[in-house]
Amino acid sequence: MSNLIPVPMTKGELLTVLADVAHRIHHGDSWEGNLQWEMPDESDGPDVKFRVRGAYRIGNADGSQGGMRLIGTVP
Protein backbone atom coordinates (compact mmCIF):
# COMPACT_ATOMS: atom_id res chain seq x y z
CA MET A 1 0.00 0.00 0.00
CA SER A 2 2.56 2.62 1.04
CA ASN A 3 5.91 2.92 2.71
CA LEU A 4 4.50 5.09 5.53
CA ILE A 5 5.08 3.67 9.00
CA PRO A 6 1.73 3.28 10.81
CA VAL A 7 1.04 5.56 13.77
CA PRO A 8 -0.77 4.47 16.93
CA MET A 9 -4.32 5.78 17.41
CA THR A 10 -7.14 5.43 19.86
CA LYS A 11 -10.56 4.36 18.64
CA GLY A 12 -11.73 7.99 18.86
CA GLU A 13 -8.81 9.25 16.78
CA LEU A 14 -9.46 6.70 14.04
CA LEU A 15 -13.17 7.56 14.03
CA THR A 16 -12.25 11.25 13.62
CA VAL A 17 -10.09 10.44 10.59
CA LEU A 18 -12.85 8.29 9.06
CA ALA A 19 -15.42 11.05 9.64
CA ASP A 20 -13.10 13.59 7.96
CA VAL A 21 -12.63 11.34 4.93
CA ALA A 22 -16.39 10.73 4.65
CA HIS A 23 -17.15 14.46 5.00
CA ARG A 24 -14.63 15.42 2.32
CA ILE A 25 -15.87 12.76 -0.11
CA HIS A 26 -19.50 13.79 0.46
CA HIS A 27 -18.68 17.44 -0.29
CA GLY A 28 -16.45 16.74 -3.31
CA ASP A 29 -13.30 17.80 -1.50
CA SER A 30 -11.39 14.51 -1.87
CA TRP A 31 -11.07 12.58 -5.10
CA GLU A 32 -8.77 9.75 -4.10
CA GLY A 33 -6.90 8.18 -1.24
CA ASN A 34 -6.25 5.09 0.82
CA LEU A 35 -6.39 4.24 4.48
CA GLN A 36 -5.26 1.16 6.37
CA TRP A 37 -5.72 0.26 10.02
CA GLU A 38 -4.48 -2.79 11.85
CA MET A 39 -4.14 -4.22 15.33
CA PRO A 40 -1.58 -2.46 17.57
CA ASP A 41 1.59 -3.90 19.03
CA GLU A 42 1.59 -4.63 22.76
CA SER A 43 4.28 -1.96 23.13
CA ASP A 44 1.87 0.74 21.91
CA GLY A 45 0.17 1.06 25.29
CA PRO A 46 -3.29 0.30 26.68
CA ASP A 47 -5.14 3.22 25.03
CA VAL A 48 -3.91 2.43 21.52
CA LYS A 49 -6.42 0.31 19.63
CA PHE A 50 -5.15 0.70 16.07
CA ARG A 51 -2.06 1.40 13.97
CA VAL A 52 -3.01 3.60 11.02
CA ARG A 53 -1.40 4.77 7.78
CA GLY A 54 -2.69 6.29 4.59
CA ALA A 55 -3.09 9.36 2.46
CA TYR A 56 -6.03 11.19 0.95
CA ARG A 57 -6.46 14.26 -1.18
CA ILE A 58 -7.94 17.38 0.38
CA GLY A 59 -8.82 20.86 -0.85
CA ASN A 60 -10.36 19.81 -4.17
CA ALA A 61 -13.78 21.45 -3.64
CA ASP A 62 -12.64 24.89 -4.80
CA GLY A 63 -11.51 23.57 -8.18
CA SER A 64 -7.81 23.52 -7.36
CA GLN A 65 -5.49 20.54 -7.25
CA GLY A 66 -5.52 20.76 -3.45
CA GLY A 67 -3.10 18.85 -1.26
CA MET A 68 -2.62 15.51 0.43
CA ARG A 69 -3.07 14.52 4.05
CA LEU A 70 -0.56 11.88 5.11
CA ILE A 71 -1.15 9.63 8.10
CA GLY A 72 1.96 7.83 9.28
CA THR A 73 5.62 8.62 9.47
CA VAL A 74 8.10 8.69 6.64
CA PRO A 75 10.78 6.01 6.95
PDB file with SEQRES, HELIX, SHEET and CRYST1 records, atoms N, CA, C and O in Angstrom:
SEQRES   1 A   75  MET SER ASN LEU ILE PRO VAL PRO MET THR LYS GLY GLU          
SEQRES   2 A   75  LEU LEU THR VAL LEU ALA ASP VAL ALA HIS ARG ILE HIS          
SEQRES   3 A   75  HIS GLY ASP SER TRP GLU GLY ASN LEU GLN TRP GLU MET          
SEQRES   4 A   75  PRO ASP GLU SER ASP GLY PRO ASP VAL LYS PHE ARG VAL          
SEQRES   5 A   75  ARG GLY ALA TYR ARG ILE GLY ASN ALA ASP GLY SER GLN          
SEQRES   6 A   75  GLY GLY MET ARG LEU ILE GLY THR VAL PRO                      
HELIX    1 AA1 LYS A   11  HIS A   26  1                                  16    
HELIX    2 AA2 GLU A   42  ASP A   44  5                                   3    
SHEET    1 AA1 3 VAL A   7  MET A   9  0                                        
SHEET    2 AA1 3 PHE A  50  ILE A  58 -1                                        
SHEET    3 AA1 3 GLY A  33  GLU A  38 -1                                        
SHEET    1 AA2 2 PHE A  50  ILE A  58  0                                        
SHEET    2 AA2 2 GLY A  67  ILE A  71 -1                                        
CRYST1    1.000    1.000    1.000  90.00  90.00  90.00 P 1           1          
ATOM      1  N   MET A   1       0.814  -1.182   0.000  1.00  0.00           N  
ATOM      2  CA  MET A   1       0.000   0.000   0.000  1.00  0.00           C  
ATOM      3  C   MET A   1       0.863   1.253   0.000  1.00  0.00           C  
ATOM      4  O   MET A   1       0.784   2.043  -0.942  1.00  0.00           O  
ATOM      5  N   SER A   2       1.668   1.459   1.005  1.00  0.00           N  
ATOM      6  CA  SER A   2       2.556   2.621   1.036  1.00  0.00           C  
ATOM      7  C   SER A   2       3.750   2.284   1.909  1.00  0.00           C  
ATOM      8  O   SER A   2       3.769   1.268   2.603  1.00  0.00           O  
ATOM      9  N   ASN A   3       4.740   3.153   1.860  1.00  0.00           N  
ATOM     10  CA  ASN A   3       5.906   2.924   2.714  1.00  0.00           C  
ATOM     11  C   ASN A   3       5.815   3.713   4.016  1.00  0.00           C  
ATOM     12  O   ASN A   3       6.772   3.728   4.790  1.00  0.00           O  
ATOM     13  N   LEU A   4       4.680   4.369   4.273  1.00  0.00           N  
ATOM     14  CA  LEU A   4       4.501   5.087   5.534  1.00  0.00           C  
ATOM     15  C   LEU A   4       4.486   4.104   6.697  1.00  0.00           C  
ATOM     16  O   LEU A   4       3.928   3.011   6.590  1.00  0.00           O  
ATOM     17  N   ILE A   5       5.091   4.491   7.788  1.00  0.00           N  
ATOM     18  CA  ILE A   5       5.080   3.668   9.001  1.00  0.00           C  
ATOM     19  C   ILE A   5       3.809   3.999   9.771  1.00  0.00           C  
ATOM     20  O   ILE A   5       3.567   5.170  10.064  1.00  0.00           O  
ATOM     21  N   PRO A   6       2.988   3.006  10.108  1.00  0.00           N  
ATOM     22  CA  PRO A   6       1.727   3.278  10.809  1.00  0.00           C  
ATOM     23  C   PRO A   6       1.952   3.991  12.142  1.00  0.00           C  
ATOM     24  O   PRO A   6       2.952   3.768  12.824  1.00  0.00           O  
ATOM     25  N   VAL A   7       0.998   4.851  12.494  1.00  0.00           N  
ATOM     26  CA  VAL A   7       1.040   5.562  13.769  1.00  0.00           C  
ATOM     27  C   VAL A   7      -0.036   5.006  14.688  1.00  0.00           C  
ATOM     28  O   VAL A   7      -1.104   4.611  14.219  1.00  0.00           O  
ATOM     29  N   PRO A   8       0.227   4.969  15.992  1.00  0.00           N  
ATOM     30  CA  PRO A   8      -0.773   4.471  16.930  1.00  0.00           C  
ATOM     31  C   PRO A   8      -1.910   5.471  17.093  1.00  0.00           C  
ATOM     32  O   PRO A   8      -1.689   6.682  17.120  1.00  0.00           O  
ATOM     33  N   MET A   9      -3.134   4.947  17.202  1.00  0.00           N  
ATOM     34  CA  MET A   9      -4.320   5.778  17.406  1.00  0.00           C  
ATOM     35  C   MET A   9      -5.294   5.098  18.352  1.00  0.00           C  
ATOM     36  O   MET A   9      -5.374   3.872  18.427  1.00  0.00           O  
ATOM     37  N   THR A  10      -6.026   5.930  19.067  1.00  0.00           N  
ATOM     38  CA  THR A  10      -7.137   5.426  19.859  1.00  0.00           C  
ATOM     39  C   THR A  10      -8.328   5.197  18.926  1.00  0.00           C  
ATOM     40  O   THR A  10      -8.299   5.603  17.764  1.00  0.00           O  
ATOM     41  N   LYS A  11      -9.349   4.562  19.427  1.00  0.00           N  
ATOM     42  CA  LYS A  11     -10.561   4.356  18.642  1.00  0.00           C  
ATOM     43  C   LYS A  11     -11.165   5.703  18.236  1.00  0.00           C  
ATOM     44  O   LYS A  11     -11.610   5.864  17.099  1.00  0.00           O  
ATOM     45  N   GLY A  12     -11.183   6.668  19.158  1.00  0.00           N  
ATOM     46  CA  GLY A  12     -11.729   7.987  18.863  1.00  0.00           C  
ATOM     47  C   GLY A  12     -10.954   8.714  17.781  1.00  0.00           C  
ATOM     48  O   GLY A  12     -11.549   9.368  16.924  1.00  0.00           O  
ATOM     49  N   GLU A  13      -9.634   8.608  17.811  1.00  0.00           N  
ATOM     50  CA  GLU A  13      -8.809   9.255  16.784  1.00  0.00           C  
ATOM     51  C   GLU A  13      -9.071   8.667  15.400  1.00  0.00           C  
ATOM     52  O   GLU A  13      -9.179   9.405  14.421  1.00  0.00           O  
ATOM     53  N   LEU A  14      -9.172   7.337  15.318  1.00  0.00           N  
ATOM     54  CA  LEU A  14      -9.463   6.699  14.037  1.00  0.00           C  
ATOM     55  C   LEU A  14     -10.847   7.103  13.543  1.00  0.00           C  
ATOM     56  O   LEU A  14     -11.022   7.376  12.356  1.00  0.00           O  
ATOM     57  N   LEU A  15     -11.823   7.144  14.431  1.00  0.00           N  
ATOM     58  CA  LEU A  15     -13.172   7.557  14.026  1.00  0.00           C  
ATOM     59  C   LEU A  15     -13.178   8.997  13.517  1.00  0.00           C  
ATOM     60  O   LEU A  15     -13.929   9.320  12.597  1.00  0.00           O  
ATOM     61  N   THR A  16     -12.358   9.861  14.097  1.00  0.00           N  
ATOM     62  CA  THR A  16     -12.249  11.246  13.623  1.00  0.00           C  
ATOM     63  C   THR A  16     -11.690  11.293  12.208  1.00  0.00           C  
ATOM     64  O   THR A  16     -12.186  12.045  11.370  1.00  0.00           O  
ATOM     65  N   VAL A  17     -10.663  10.498  11.937  1.00  0.00           N  
ATOM     66  CA  VAL A  17     -10.091  10.437  10.590  1.00  0.00           C  
ATOM     67  C   VAL A  17     -11.135   9.923   9.596  1.00  0.00           C  
ATOM     68  O   VAL A  17     -11.302  10.495   8.519  1.00  0.00           O  
ATOM     69  N   LEU A  18     -11.831   8.855   9.952  1.00  0.00           N  
ATOM     70  CA  LEU A  18     -12.847   8.292   9.061  1.00  0.00           C  
ATOM     71  C   LEU A  18     -13.972   9.292   8.792  1.00  0.00           C  
ATOM     72  O   LEU A  18     -14.464   9.385   7.667  1.00  0.00           O  
ATOM     73  N   ALA A  19     -14.382  10.040   9.820  1.00  0.00           N  
ATOM     74  CA  ALA A  19     -15.421  11.055   9.645  1.00  0.00           C  
ATOM     75  C   ALA A  19     -14.934  12.168   8.714  1.00  0.00           C  
ATOM     76  O   ALA A  19     -15.705  12.669   7.896  1.00  0.00           O  
ATOM     77  N   ASP A  20     -13.652  12.561   8.835  1.00  0.00           N  
ATOM     78  CA  ASP A  20     -13.103  13.595   7.963  1.00  0.00           C  
ATOM     79  C   ASP A  20     -13.081  13.121   6.516  1.00  0.00           C  
ATOM     80  O   ASP A  20     -13.451  13.870   5.613  1.00  0.00           O  
ATOM     81  N   VAL A  21     -12.650  11.886   6.290  1.00  0.00           N  
ATOM     82  CA  VAL A  21     -12.629  11.341   4.935  1.00  0.00           C  
ATOM     83  C   VAL A  21     -14.048  11.320   4.365  1.00  0.00           C  
ATOM     84  O   VAL A  21     -14.267  11.765   3.238  1.00  0.00           O  
ATOM     85  N   ALA A  22     -15.007  10.810   5.127  1.00  0.00           N  
ATOM     86  CA  ALA A  22     -16.388  10.728   4.655  1.00  0.00           C  
ATOM     87  C   ALA A  22     -16.953  12.120   4.343  1.00  0.00           C  
ATOM     88  O   ALA A  22     -17.629  12.306   3.332  1.00  0.00           O  
ATOM     89  N   HIS A  23     -16.676  13.087   5.211  1.00  0.00           N  
ATOM     90  CA  HIS A  23     -17.153  14.457   5.001  1.00  0.00           C  
ATOM     91  C   HIS A  23     -16.572  15.037   3.711  1.00  0.00           C  
ATOM     92  O   HIS A  23     -17.295  15.632   2.912  1.00  0.00           O  
ATOM     93  N   ARG A  24     -15.275  14.864   3.514  1.00  0.00           N  
ATOM     94  CA  ARG A  24     -14.625  15.417   2.318  1.00  0.00           C  
ATOM     95  C   ARG A  24     -15.134  14.754   1.042  1.00  0.00           C  
ATOM     96  O   ARG A  24     -15.338  15.434   0.036  1.00  0.00           O  
ATOM     97  N   ILE A  25     -15.339  13.447   1.066  1.00  0.00           N  
ATOM     98  CA  ILE A  25     -15.874  12.762  -0.113  1.00  0.00           C  
ATOM     99  C   ILE A  25     -17.292  13.254  -0.406  1.00  0.00           C  
ATOM    100  O   ILE A  25     -17.628  13.541  -1.555  1.00  0.00           O  
ATOM    101  N   HIS A  26     -18.108  13.347   0.620  1.00  0.00           N  
ATOM    102  CA  HIS A  26     -19.501  13.791   0.460  1.00  0.00           C  
ATOM    103  C   HIS A  26     -19.579  15.177  -0.179  1.00  0.00           C  
ATOM    104  O   HIS A  26     -20.462  15.434  -0.998  1.00  0.00           O  
ATOM    105  N   HIS A  27     -18.659  16.069   0.193  1.00  0.00           N  
ATOM    106  CA  HIS A  27     -18.682  17.443  -0.287  1.00  0.00           C  
ATOM    107  C   HIS A  27     -17.772  17.681  -1.501  1.00  0.00           C  
ATOM    108  O   HIS A  27     -17.536  18.829  -1.877  1.00  0.00           O  
ATOM    109  N   GLY A  28     -17.265  16.612  -2.109  1.00  0.00           N  
ATOM    110  CA  GLY A  28     -16.447  16.736  -3.313  1.00  0.00           C  
ATOM    111  C   GLY A  28     -15.072  17.331  -3.064  1.00  0.00           C  
ATOM    112  O   GLY A  28     -14.467  17.902  -3.971  1.00  0.00           O  
ATOM    113  N   ASP A  29     -14.578  17.201  -1.850  1.00  0.00           N  
ATOM    114  CA  ASP A  29     -13.299  17.799  -1.496  1.00  0.00           C  
ATOM    115  C   ASP A  29     -12.158  16.779  -1.477  1.00  0.00           C  
ATOM    116  O   ASP A  29     -11.024  17.137  -1.157  1.00  0.00           O  
ATOM    117  N   SER A  30     -12.433  15.536  -1.807  1.00  0.00           N  
ATOM    118  CA  SER A  30     -11.388  14.515  -1.873  1.00  0.00           C  
ATOM    119  C   SER A  30     -11.736  13.554  -3.002  1.00  0.00           C  
ATOM    120  O   SER A  30     -12.817  12.966  -3.025  1.00  0.00           O  
ATOM    121  N   TRP A  31     -10.806  13.407  -3.933  1.00  0.00           N  
ATOM    122  CA  TRP A  31     -11.072  12.582  -5.103  1.00  0.00           C  
ATOM    123  C   TRP A  31     -10.383  11.230  -5.077  1.00  0.00           C  
ATOM    124  O   TRP A  31     -10.712  10.352  -5.874  1.00  0.00           O  
ATOM    125  N   GLU A  32      -9.430  11.052  -4.172  1.00  0.00           N  
ATOM    126  CA  GLU A  32      -8.765   9.749  -4.105  1.00  0.00           C  
ATOM    127  C   GLU A  32      -7.985   9.632  -2.804  1.00  0.00           C  
ATOM    128  O   GLU A  32      -7.673  10.629  -2.154  1.00  0.00           O  
ATOM    129  N   GLY A  33      -7.679   8.402  -2.443  1.00  0.00           N  
ATOM    130  CA  GLY A  33      -6.898   8.175  -1.241  1.00  0.00           C  
ATOM    131  C   GLY A  33      -6.910   6.716  -0.845  1.00  0.00           C  
ATOM    132  O   GLY A  33      -7.495   5.871  -1.522  1.00  0.00           O  
ATOM    133  N   ASN A  34      -6.256   6.442   0.259  1.00  0.00           N  
ATOM    134  CA  ASN A  34      -6.250   5.095   0.821  1.00  0.00           C  
ATOM    135  C   ASN A  34      -6.024   5.220   2.319  1.00  0.00           C  
ATOM    136  O   ASN A  34      -5.428   6.183   2.802  1.00  0.00           O  
ATOM    137  N   LEU A  35      -6.507   4.243   3.021  1.00  0.00           N  
ATOM    138  CA  LEU A  35      -6.390   4.240   4.475  1.00  0.00           C  
ATOM    139  C   LEU A  35      -6.319   2.790   4.937  1.00  0.00           C  
ATOM    140  O   LEU A  35      -7.075   1.942   4.464  1.00  0.00           O  
ATOM    141  N   GLN A  36      -5.413   2.515   5.856  1.00  0.00           N  
ATOM    142  CA  GLN A  36      -5.258   1.155   6.373  1.00  0.00           C  
ATOM    143  C   GLN A  36      -5.143   1.221   7.881  1.00  0.00           C  
ATOM    144  O   GLN A  36      -4.407   2.050   8.415  1.00  0.00           O  
ATOM    145  N   TRP A  37      -5.862   0.357   8.571  1.00  0.00           N  
ATOM    146  CA  TRP A  37      -5.724   0.257  10.016  1.00  0.00           C  
ATOM    147  C   TRP A  37      -5.555  -1.202  10.371  1.00  0.00           C  
ATOM    148  O   TRP A  37      -6.088  -2.093   9.710  1.00  0.00           O  
ATOM    149  N   GLU A  38      -4.797  -1.425  11.435  1.00  0.00           N  
ATOM    150  CA  GLU A  38      -4.477  -2.792  11.852  1.00  0.00           C  
ATOM    151  C   GLU A  38      -4.366  -2.846  13.368  1.00  0.00           C  
ATOM    152  O   GLU A  38      -4.374  -1.816  14.043  1.00  0.00           O  
ATOM    153  N   MET A  39      -4.264  -4.039  13.882  1.00  0.00           N  
ATOM    154  CA  MET A  39      -4.135  -4.221  15.331  1.00  0.00           C  
ATOM    155  C   MET A  39      -2.818  -3.625  15.818  1.00  0.00           C  
ATOM    156  O   MET A  39      -1.815  -3.672  15.106  1.00  0.00           O  
ATOM    157  N   PRO A  40      -2.815  -3.060  17.033  1.00  0.00           N  
ATOM    158  CA  PRO A  40      -1.584  -2.462  17.565  1.00  0.00           C  
ATOM    159  C   PRO A  40      -0.625  -3.517  18.099  1.00  0.00           C  
ATOM    160  O   PRO A  40      -0.985  -4.677  18.299  1.00  0.00           O  
ATOM    161  N   ASP A  41       0.603  -3.073  18.322  1.00  0.00           N  
ATOM    162  CA  ASP A  41       1.585  -3.899  19.029  1.00  0.00           C  
ATOM    163  C   ASP A  41       1.334  -3.751  20.530  1.00  0.00           C  
ATOM    164  O   ASP A  41       0.775  -2.746  20.968  1.00  0.00           O  
ATOM    165  N   GLU A  42       1.736  -4.727  21.303  1.00  0.00           N  
ATOM    166  CA  GLU A  42       1.588  -4.633  22.761  1.00  0.00           C  
ATOM    167  C   GLU A  42       2.372  -3.454  23.318  1.00  0.00           C  
ATOM    168  O   GLU A  42       2.004  -2.903  24.356  1.00  0.00           O  
ATOM    169  N   SER A  43       3.446  -3.062  22.645  1.00  0.00           N  
ATOM    170  CA  SER A  43       4.283  -1.965  23.128  1.00  0.00           C  
ATOM    171  C   SER A  43       3.642  -0.589  22.907  1.00  0.00           C  
ATOM    172  O   SER A  43       4.170   0.417  23.381  1.00  0.00           O  
ATOM    173  N   ASP A  44       2.513  -0.535  22.194  1.00  0.00           N  
ATOM    174  CA  ASP A  44       1.866   0.744  21.908  1.00  0.00           C  
ATOM    175  C   ASP A  44       1.149   1.338  23.115  1.00  0.00           C  
ATOM    176  O   ASP A  44       0.871   2.537  23.127  1.00  0.00           O  
ATOM    177  N   GLY A  45       0.848   0.548  24.107  1.00  0.00           N  
ATOM    178  CA  GLY A  45       0.169   1.058  25.295  1.00  0.00           C  
ATOM    179  C   GLY A  45      -1.297   0.667  25.331  1.00  0.00           C  
ATOM    180  O   GLY A  45      -1.860   0.260  24.315  1.00  0.00           O  
ATOM    181  N   PRO A  46      -1.924   0.789  26.509  1.00  0.00           N  
ATOM    182  CA  PRO A  46      -3.289   0.303  26.684  1.00  0.00           C  
ATOM    183  C   PRO A  46      -4.359   1.114  25.958  1.00  0.00           C  
ATOM    184  O   PRO A  46      -5.412   0.565  25.635  1.00  0.00           O  
ATOM    185  N   ASP A  47      -4.130   2.395  25.690  1.00  0.00           N  
ATOM    186  CA  ASP A  47      -5.141   3.225  25.030  1.00  0.00           C  
ATOM    187  C   ASP A  47      -5.128   3.077  23.513  1.00  0.00           C  
ATOM    188  O   ASP A  47      -6.103   3.421  22.845  1.00  0.00           O  
ATOM    189  N   VAL A  48      -4.037   2.573  22.973  1.00  0.00           N  
ATOM    190  CA  VAL A  48      -3.910   2.432  21.521  1.00  0.00           C  
ATOM    191  C   VAL A  48      -4.679   1.199  21.068  1.00  0.00           C  
ATOM    192  O   VAL A  48      -4.441   0.089  21.546  1.00  0.00           O  
ATOM    193  N   LYS A  49      -5.602   1.412  20.139  1.00  0.00           N  
ATOM    194  CA  LYS A  49      -6.419   0.308  19.634  1.00  0.00           C  
ATOM    195  C   LYS A  49      -6.109  -0.043  18.188  1.00  0.00           C  
ATOM    196  O   LYS A  49      -6.460  -1.122  17.710  1.00  0.00           O  
ATOM    197  N   PHE A  50      -5.434   0.896  17.483  1.00  0.00           N  
ATOM    198  CA  PHE A  50      -5.152   0.696  16.065  1.00  0.00           C  
ATOM    199  C   PHE A  50      -3.801   1.297  15.695  1.00  0.00           C  
ATOM    200  O   PHE A  50      -3.309   2.206  16.363  1.00  0.00           O  
ATOM    201  N   ARG A  51      -3.207   0.778  14.621  1.00  0.00           N  
ATOM    202  CA  ARG A  51      -2.057   1.398  13.974  1.00  0.00           C  
ATOM    203  C   ARG A  51      -2.547   1.779  12.580  1.00  0.00           C  
ATOM    204  O   ARG A  51      -3.088   0.943  11.855  1.00  0.00           O  
ATOM    205  N   VAL A  52      -2.356   3.048  12.207  1.00  0.00           N  
ATOM    206  CA  VAL A  52      -3.006   3.595  11.021  1.00  0.00           C  
ATOM    207  C   VAL A  52      -1.983   4.249  10.093  1.00  0.00           C  
ATOM    208  O   VAL A  52      -1.037   4.894  10.545  1.00  0.00           O  
ATOM    209  N   ARG A  53      -2.193   4.068   8.784  1.00  0.00           N  
ATOM    210  CA  ARG A  53      -1.405   4.773   7.777  1.00  0.00           C  
ATOM    211  C   ARG A  53      -2.280   4.990   6.554  1.00  0.00           C  
ATOM    212  O   ARG A  53      -3.224   4.242   6.300  1.00  0.00           O  
ATOM    213  N   GLY A  54      -1.951   6.014   5.817  1.00  0.00           N  
ATOM    214  CA  GLY A  54      -2.691   6.286   4.594  1.00  0.00           C  
ATOM    215  C   GLY A  54      -2.453   7.694   4.105  1.00  0.00           C  
ATOM    216  O   GLY A  54      -1.646   8.443   4.656  1.00  0.00           O  
ATOM    217  N   ALA A  55      -3.177   8.034   3.056  1.00  0.00           N  
ATOM    218  CA  ALA A  55      -3.089   9.360   2.464  1.00  0.00           C  
ATOM    219  C   ALA A  55      -4.387   9.610   1.704  1.00  0.00           C  
ATOM    220  O   ALA A  55      -4.930   8.704   1.072  1.00  0.00           O  
ATOM    221  N   TYR A  56      -4.875  10.840   1.771  1.00  0.00           N  
ATOM    222  CA  TYR A  56      -6.033  11.193   0.954  1.00  0.00           C  
ATOM    223  C   TYR A  56      -5.960  12.652   0.558  1.00  0.00           C  
ATOM    224  O   TYR A  56      -5.447  13.500   1.288  1.00  0.00           O  
ATOM    225  N   ARG A  57      -6.497  12.914  -0.638  1.00  0.00           N  
ATOM    226  CA  ARG A  57      -6.459  14.259  -1.175  1.00  0.00           C  
ATOM    227  C   ARG A  57      -7.460  15.138  -0.451  1.00  0.00           C  
ATOM    228  O   ARG A  57      -8.546  14.694  -0.078  1.00  0.00           O  
ATOM    229  N   ILE A  58      -7.075  16.398  -0.258  1.00  0.00           N  
ATOM    230  CA  ILE A  58      -7.939  17.385   0.381  1.00  0.00           C  
ATOM    231  C   ILE A  58      -7.852  18.697  -0.404  1.00  0.00           C  
ATOM    232  O   ILE A  58      -6.898  18.925  -1.148  1.00  0.00           O  
ATOM    233  N   GLY A  59      -8.854  19.547  -0.228  1.00  0.00           N  
ATOM    234  CA  GLY A  59      -8.824  20.857  -0.852  1.00  0.00           C  
ATOM    235  C   GLY A  59      -9.200  20.862  -2.316  1.00  0.00           C  
ATOM    236  O   GLY A  59      -8.786  21.761  -3.049  1.00  0.00           O  
ATOM    237  N   ASN A  60      -9.971  19.886  -2.766  1.00  0.00           N  
ATOM    238  CA  ASN A  60     -10.359  19.815  -4.170  1.00  0.00           C  
ATOM    239  C   ASN A  60     -11.677  20.522  -4.463  1.00  0.00           C  
ATOM    240  O   ASN A  60     -12.002  20.737  -5.631  1.00  0.00           O  
ATOM    241  N   ALA A  61     -12.443  20.889  -3.442  1.00  0.00           N  
ATOM    242  CA  ALA A  61     -13.779  21.453  -3.642  1.00  0.00           C  
ATOM    243  C   ALA A  61     -13.747  22.806  -4.336  1.00  0.00           C  
ATOM    244  O   ALA A  61     -14.712  23.160  -5.013  1.00  0.00           O  
ATOM    245  N   ASP A  62     -12.694  23.559  -4.195  1.00  0.00           N  
ATOM    246  CA  ASP A  62     -12.642  24.893  -4.798  1.00  0.00           C  
ATOM    247  C   ASP A  62     -12.113  24.865  -6.232  1.00  0.00           C  
ATOM    248  O   ASP A  62     -11.847  25.920  -6.808  1.00  0.00           O  
ATOM    249  N   GLY A  63     -11.958  23.691  -6.806  1.00  0.00           N  
ATOM    250  CA  GLY A  63     -11.509  23.567  -8.179  1.00  0.00           C  
ATOM    251  C   GLY A  63     -10.011  23.505  -8.357  1.00  0.00           C  
ATOM    252  O   GLY A  63      -9.526  23.374  -9.482  1.00  0.00           O  
ATOM    253  N   SER A  64      -9.270  23.594  -7.273  1.00  0.00           N  
ATOM    254  CA  SER A  64      -7.812  23.519  -7.365  1.00  0.00           C  
ATOM    255  C   SER A  64      -7.347  22.085  -7.218  1.00  0.00           C  
ATOM    256  O   SER A  64      -8.139  21.185  -6.939  1.00  0.00           O  
ATOM    257  N   GLN A  65      -6.061  21.884  -7.410  1.00  0.00           N  
ATOM    258  CA  GLN A  65      -5.494  20.544  -7.249  1.00  0.00           C  
ATOM    259  C   GLN A  65      -5.512  20.124  -5.784  1.00  0.00           C  
ATOM    260  O   GLN A  65      -5.548  18.930  -5.485  1.00  0.00           O  
ATOM    261  N   GLY A  66      -5.487  21.083  -4.872  1.00  0.00           N  
ATOM    262  CA  GLY A  66      -5.520  20.765  -3.449  1.00  0.00           C  
ATOM    263  C   GLY A  66      -4.211  20.200  -2.956  1.00  0.00           C  
ATOM    264  O   GLY A  66      -3.152  20.459  -3.527  1.00  0.00           O  
ATOM    265  N   GLY A  67      -4.292  19.421  -1.884  1.00  0.00           N  
ATOM    266  CA  GLY A  67      -3.103  18.847  -1.265  1.00  0.00           C  
ATOM    267  C   GLY A  67      -3.363  17.409  -0.876  1.00  0.00           C  
ATOM    268  O   GLY A  67      -4.303  16.777  -1.357  1.00  0.00           O  
ATOM    269  N   MET A  68      -2.520  16.906  -0.003  1.00  0.00           N  
ATOM    270  CA  MET A  68      -2.617  15.514   0.430  1.00  0.00           C  
ATOM    271  C   MET A  68      -2.405  15.456   1.922  1.00  0.00           C  
ATOM    272  O   MET A  68      -1.447  16.035   2.434  1.00  0.00           O  
ATOM    273  N   ARG A  69      -3.280  14.769   2.627  1.00  0.00           N  
ATOM    274  CA  ARG A  69      -3.068  14.521   4.050  1.00  0.00           C  
ATOM    275  C   ARG A  69      -2.416  13.159   4.190  1.00  0.00           C  
ATOM    276  O   ARG A  69      -2.940  12.154   3.709  1.00  0.00           O  
ATOM    277  N   LEU A  70      -1.270  13.133   4.853  1.00  0.00           N  
ATOM    278  CA  LEU A  70      -0.565  11.884   5.113  1.00  0.00           C  
ATOM    279  C   LEU A  70      -0.788  11.470   6.552  1.00  0.00           C  
ATOM    280  O   LEU A  70      -0.755  12.303   7.458  1.00  0.00           O  
ATOM    281  N   ILE A  71      -1.014  10.184   6.762  1.00  0.00           N  
ATOM    282  CA  ILE A  71      -1.154   9.631   8.104  1.00  0.00           C  
ATOM    283  C   ILE A  71      -0.104   8.539   8.222  1.00  0.00           C  
ATOM    284  O   ILE A  71      -0.152   7.536   7.510  1.00  0.00           O  
ATOM    285  N   GLY A  72       0.833   8.740   9.118  1.00  0.00           N  
ATOM    286  CA  GLY A  72       1.960   7.826   9.282  1.00  0.00           C  
ATOM    287  C   GLY A  72       3.237   8.640   9.305  1.00  0.00           C  
ATOM    288  O   GLY A  72       3.221   9.861   9.154  1.00  0.00           O  
ATOM    289  N   THR A  73       4.324   7.951   9.493  1.00  0.00           N  
ATOM    290  CA  THR A  73       5.616   8.620   9.474  1.00  0.00           C  
ATOM    291  C   THR A  73       6.421   8.140   8.291  1.00  0.00           C  
ATOM    292  O   THR A  73       6.288   6.998   7.851  1.00  0.00           O  
ATOM    293  N   VAL A  74       7.257   9.023   7.782  1.00  0.00           N  
ATOM    294  CA  VAL A  74       8.104   8.691   6.640  1.00  0.00           C  
ATOM    295  C   VAL A  74       9.324   7.925   7.132  1.00  0.00           C  
ATOM    296  O   VAL A  74       9.991   8.356   8.072  1.00  0.00           O  
ATOM    297  N   PRO A  75       9.619   6.785   6.500  1.00  0.00           N  
ATOM    298  CA  PRO A  75      10.784   6.008   6.952  1.00  0.00           C  
ATOM    299  C   PRO A  75      12.095   6.733   6.725  1.00  0.00           C  
ATOM    300  O   PRO A  75      13.157   6.204   7.054  1.00  0.00           O  
TER     301      PRO A  75                                                      
END                                                                             
